[in-house]
């Protein structure tokens, strides 16, 4: 059995040591530890292994709050003290920026940590499987299709977990089975979102109908506001939802509040998983927007940031590819009495190009998915004359690759990291970019419009 010293943390939360200058990625090992390990995979460039025994323990190692954290793998940093988690996440961000874009760590500010490190997650998307004849919810082990049943997830909202437990009991009472690809029937995923103590439930199934009595019992559970069903019989794909979700009972949308805004969410609409931290992230991003004539938000979701930024611009245009989210965004603008926001359903790059053909854009606010901006979006931005970009990222690697291209025409003013996902290696950040030859003072400064919301000063 081999022994190694862990020198750094990997992007998936694993420990990294070096054997004859070759990196060895070891699951379950923390930075600063000496461990015994076994190899699971090895090639000429790197090796992957797992920790068998910790010989010299890191001072930042703590007892995990979750009993299945070592098997699930979703919270790869749960055995690490939270202060050290923040240090390592900033290190992951700065390393990616230097590796892929040549950006020095001096551009990266201090990490904005989360006040809550457990019970913060407002949404669960859990696959379902049969375990000893019982339908169970759980997760797939990181990097595999091995199902890990989870009775209680400590990072999910306590109300959400309470509802999930009761829903699973009802599903088993009615002898519901997990999805069978051969018959294309059964239950595939359970999706729950809890905000303000109300829970929106979506059950993703095969081509089968849920019993009416089962539906009634779920809707009668405390804190349940609605129940949806979506049919998904696709063999492959990354989207939990298949067909457009059908409301089986309860309220059409889930109510949410963020930075003084009242929002309505449909099941497929994107909403940040850590509400308290998202409020701070969005407020900081909008604080970096200068008063201007026209602001465009790409990947706008239900329009939360667009509405929050409405006080900074004469006109705000939000772009989102999911139609349900755009419908929510329009309704949210009306509900908050904000009349200078327009929302368009379409591809981000194509729609931004059309907007630029018709007029100028003073500021681009963007919060793309983990894959980052695609090549078409980067080309559209570089060929434009947009003076300022505020870029929210949830993936340091794709952020860095995008910034490498954007650096051709833009200078990076600051990068501000936020931790929205304690106990995991994921890190969000805000990057502020200004077009070469343009200063903040050269942007059009117009009278603020819309409702006023508290924003950070720096």
N, C-alpha and C positions, 0 to 999 in steps of 0.2 A: 504493500500500500504506500502511495506517495505522500509527500509532505511539502507544503508550499506556504509562503508568506503572501498575504493579500495586500496589494498595493493601491488599489483603486476600486471604485464602484462602476459597474457596467450599466448600460442604458436600460436593461431589464431588471436592475436591482441585484444582479449577481456580483460576487466578488471576483476580482481579476488579479491573478498572480502571473509570474513569468518563469518559464522553465527553458533555459538556454535561449533566452530572448523571445521565445514564442509565448503569446498570451494564452492563459488557461482560464476559462470562464467557469466559476464554481458556484452553483446554486446553494444557497444557505450559508455562505461565508460572508463575513463583514470586513470592511477595510480595517487594516491594522492587526488582523488575526493571523495566527499560524494554524493551519488545519491539515488533517489527513483527508485525502480524497480519492475517489475512484473515477476513472475516465469512462465517459459514456460515448464520446465521439472524438475522433482526432483526424486531422489531415495535415498537410505540410505547413499551413499558415496559422492554425490555432487548434485548441482542444477545448472540449466541453466536459465538465465533470460535476459531481455532487459531493457535498461535504459529508464525511463519515463521522469525524470527531474533531471537536475544537480543542487544540492543544494549548494555545495561548489566546484567551478570550479578549475581545475588544472591550474597553471601558464603556463604549456606547451600546453594548448589547444588553437588551432587556428581555423580560419574559413576554412573549406575544400574547395579546389579548384574545386571539382567536385560536381555537384548538385544532383547526384544520389548515392553518396558514401555510404550513410546510407542504401540504399536499395540493391545496388549491392553487397557490402561487399568485393569486390576484393582488395580494398585498405583500410584495416581495421585500419591503423594508420594515415590516411590522416588528421585527426583532431589534430594530435600531432606535435609539433614543431620538425624540422628535427634533431636538436642536441639531443633532448630527444629520438627520434626514435633510433638513433645509440646507445645510452646508454642502452635502453631496449632490443635491439637486442643482444648486447653483454651479457646482463643478461640472456636472453633466452638460449644462447649458453652455458654459464658457468653453468647454472642450469641443463641443460640436461647432460652435461659432468659429473657433480657430481652425479646426480640422477641415471644414468644408468651405469656409468663406474668408479665412485669414483675418478675422476680426479679433482684436485684442480684448482681454478680460476687463480692461479699464472702462469699456463701454457699458458693462453690466453693473447695475445697481444692486443694493441689498435685497434679499428675498423678503417678500411679504408673506409671512407664515399664517397658517390658519389657527383661529382660536380653538376650534373644535377639531380633534383628530380622530374621534370615533362618532358614529351616528350622524355623520354629515351628509351622506349621499341620499339625494331625494328621489332617485330612480333605480330600479332593479330590472335587468333584462336577463332572465334565467332560463336555461334549457331545462326540459323535463325528461325524466327517464324512470323506468321501472327498476326498483331495487328490492329484491326479495318479495316480489309480488305487490309492492306498494309504489304509488306514483310519488316521486320525489323531485324537488327543485334543487338546483345546484349550479355548478360552474364547470367548464372544461378546464382541466389543468393546463397552465400556460404552455403554449407551443405543442399541444397534443389534442387528441379527441377523447381523452380519458375523462369520464364523468366523475365529478366529486360531489356527492350529496351534501347539502349544507342546511342544517336545522336552524341555525341562527347566524346571520352575518353582522358583525359588530360595527362595520363602517356604514351600514344603512340606517336610515331614519328609524327610530324605535317604533313609531306608529306604522310605518311601512312594513316592518318586520312582524308586528302584531297582526296586521291585516293579512299578510302573506301566510302566516301560520293557520289562520282560520280558513282562508281560501283553499289551502292544500287539504285541510281536513274535510271540507265540503266536496272537493273533487274526488277524494278517496271514498267518501260516503256513497257517492253515486258511481263508484267503480270505474272511474275514467282511466283510460290507458294512455301510455306514451305513444307518440307518433310511430306508425309502421310504414316505412317507405313502399313496401310491396302492395299494401292495400290503399295507401295514401289517406289513411284515417288516423285519428288519435290526436292527442295534445302535444304540441311541439315546444312552445315557449310560453312563459308567463312574464308579462311586462307590467310593472306597477310604478306609478309616480305619485309621491305624496308631497303636497304643499299646503301649508296652513291647516294641517291636521285632516285634510281631505285627500282621498286616494282614487286615482283614475286607474282602472285595471283593463288590460288588453290580454286576451288569450289567443295565441296563434295556433291554429289547428290545421288538420287536414280537411278533407271534404266530408265533414260530418257536422251535424247540428248538435248544439248543446241542449240538454234537457231543460224544459221551461222551469221546472221546480228547482233545478240547480241554479239557474240564473236568478230566480227570486231569492234564494237563500244567500247568494253572494251579495246581492244588492241590499240585503237586510243587515249585513255586517257593519258594525260601527266604523265610521270614518270612510266608508266607501261612497263615492259620489257618482260613479258610472262604471259600466262594464261594456267593453267592446270585444268583437271577434274579428280576426283577420285570417284568411285562408292562405297558407303557404305550402305548396307541394313541390317547390323547386328543390332539385337535388343538391345544387351548389348555390352559393351566393352569400354575401356578408350582411344583407338586410334581414333583420328579424321578421319584419312585416312582409306579407305577400300582397294580397288584395287590399284595397282601401278598407280600413277598419269600419265595421258596421256597429252602430250603437244598439245594444241589446236592452239597455235600460239606464235611467239616471240622466244626469246633466250632460249636455253635448261637449262642453269644454271644462277644463280645470282652472280655477282661479288662482292667480299668483300675484304677489306684490314685490316690486323691486324698485328701490330708490324713489319711492313715492308714486310709481306708476302702477296702475291696475292692469293686469294682463290676463288673457285667456289663452289656454293651450289645448290643442287637439293632440291625440295620441302620438302622431308621427312628428310633431313639431319639436325642433331642437330647443333645449333649455339647459343651461349649465347645471351640473350635478351638485355643486356645492353653492347653495343660494347665498349664504352670507359672504363668502369669498367672491362670488360672481358680482355682487353689488359693488364691492371695493374695486375689483378689476375693471368693471365697466365705467365706474365713476372716474377712475384714474385715466382710462383711455380717452374719455370724452373731455377731461380736463386738458388733454394735449391738443385738442382741436382749437384752432384760432377762429375767432368770429369771421364768417365768410359768407359768400353769396350762395354757392351750391356745394353741398356735401353728398357724396355717394357712399352708402354702406354696402359692400359686397358680402354675400353669404349672411344675410341679415336675420334669418330665422323668423321669429315672431315679432321682430322690430323693436326689441327692448332698447338697444343702443341707439338706433335711429331716433326713437322718441326722446331718449335722454339727451341726444345731441341736437334736438330741434331748437333749443334755445341759442345754439351757436351759429345757425345758418338761416338764411332767408328761405332756402328750399333744401329738403332732404329727400334723396331717392334711395330706397332700399331694394336690393336684388336678392332673390332666393329661388332655388330650383324646385322646392317642394310646395305644391299649390296650397295644401292645407295650411302651411305656415304663413303664406302670403295672405290668405283669407283672415287668419288670426291677426296678422299685423295691421291690416286695414281696420278691423274691428277694434283693435287696441288703440289705434290713433283716435278713432271716433269716441271711444269710451273715456279717453283722457283729454278730450277736447283740444287735440293738437291738429291743426289744419294745414301745416306746411310740409307734411310728409306724404310721399307717393311710394307705393310698393309695386314692384314688377316681378312676375314669375318668369324666370328664364335662366339660361346659362350665364354665369358671372362675366366671362370674357366677352361673349357676343353682345350682351346687354350693355356693358360698360362701353364697348366700342360704339354702339348706336347712340348712346348718350353723348359721347364725345363728338360724334359727327354733328350733333344738333347744337352743341354749346360747350362752354368751358366747365371744368370741375375744379374747385379750389382745394378740396381735401377728399382723400379716399380713406375710408375706415373699412378694415377687412378683418374677418375672423374665419378663415378657411378651415375645412376639416383637417384631420391628421395628415393627409397626403399633401397638404399645402396648396399653394397656387399652381395650376397647371401651366404648361408652356405658353398656351394661348393667352392666358391672363398676364403673364410676365411680359410677353411681346406687346400686348395692348397698353400696359402701363409705360413701358420704355418708349413706345412711339408717341405717347401723349405728352402733354405739358403740365400734368397735374403737379402742383407745387409741393404738396405735403401728403404723406401716408402715415396712418397709424395702424399698425399691423399687429393683431392679436394672434398668437400661435400656441398650439397645444403639443407641438412636436419640435424639439430643438434641431433635429437633423434636417427636416424639410424646411424649417425656418432658415437655417444656415444656407442651404442650397438655393433657396429663393433670394436671400440677401446677396449671395455671390453675384447673381445676375443683376439685381436691382442696384448694386454698388456702381454699375457702369454709368448710371445717370443720377444717383442719389447718394447723399452722405447720411450716415447713421448718427443721429443725435444722442439717443439713449436707448437702453434695453432694460426693462424693469420686470424681474421675475416674480410670479405669484404662485403659491402652492394651493391649488384647488383640490388636490388628491393626496392627503396625508396617508402614509403607510405604503404608498406606491411610488415608483420611480418617475411618474409623470410630472411634468412641470409646464405651466403656462407662462407666457411673457408678453409684454407690450414693447414693440419696437417703433420708435418715431424716426421717420426719414424725411429729409428735405431735399428737394431737387437741387442739383449743383447750380450755383449762381443765384439762388433764391434764399432770402432770409424771411423769418416769420413776419417781420414788419411789412414786407412787400405784398403780403396777401391782402385781399379785399376785406376790410373790416366794416361790417354792417351792423345795423341795429339787431339785437337779440330778439328772437320770437319764441312763442310757446311757453309752456309752464316752466317755472324755475325749480330746479332740483339741486340739492347740495352736491358740490363737486370738490375734490381735493385741490389744494392750492399748489401742489408740486407733483 
